[in-house]
């Protein structure tokens, strides 16, 4: 069985309710070796396995897994699982319950659509700023080396908090667990975007990061083309497919987003704010602000 992360047409996912925190039953890491074999059981809670090193031969229901380094698997309390044979493996196990968590089969196309909508809904440009009330986690994934470091760090923090014996340890562990799931969902979101847009994701991600860092400076189409060694019209078209905005619209909207923070302080003039966020003068700033928000900077300050 090929256990690498694949985009299948009918894959198992778990949908969690963000209105509730997970409840941590147990978390620890262990190293197993022959003659130990996982015994047959039907758990009362969800179990997450993260493999640090070695191999684990596990069967759940009628599906056989060969888990290796950086693999993450969530076992369902509705299925029996057992070890098929002995092996040497260092892994972390997390037993948890989560109110209203449920299993779903989601197609590749539906998942891409859901994940893009979630990212757009939670964008800083979304006026409603609703946040998210549901999180989608894959049953199985092999993480990249960079992603695995983030996940392993959060798991180790959870393990430390759970066993430290101090007050609020369960609450702290539950909060870290939710953070872990959010980070995991974000990583998977990025992976789906990467697969959907093939090699354009690094360029687009680079442009977004560049804008976030250098938005106060002069940024033009020529600047972007030279910085990323791409034809501007081509990457601008792909950027809009990915974000729903052209590069310059994205830049201007981010500048307006940052200008609102300065307007709210009521400590700066519009001329000062325009210069601070990268607009050439206060008149152009005012025009773009009204185009993006529907009101003038002065009206926003009064509100």
Secondary structure, DSSP 8 states (H G I E B T S, - for coil): ---S----SSEEEEEEETTS--EEEEEEEEEE-TT-----B--SSEEEEEEEEE-EEEEETTEEEEE-TTEEEEE-TTS-EEE-S---EEEEEEEEE-TT-EEEEE-HHHHHHHHHHHHHHTSTT-TT----SEEEEESEEE--HHHHHHHHHHHHHHHHHHTS--TTHHHHHHHHHHHHHHHHHHHHHHHHHHHHHTTHHHHHHHHHHHHHHHTTS---HHHHHHHHTS-HHHHHHHHHHHHSS-HHHHHHHHHHHHHHHHHHHT-S-HHHHHHHHT-SSHHHHHHHHHHHHSS-HHHHHH-
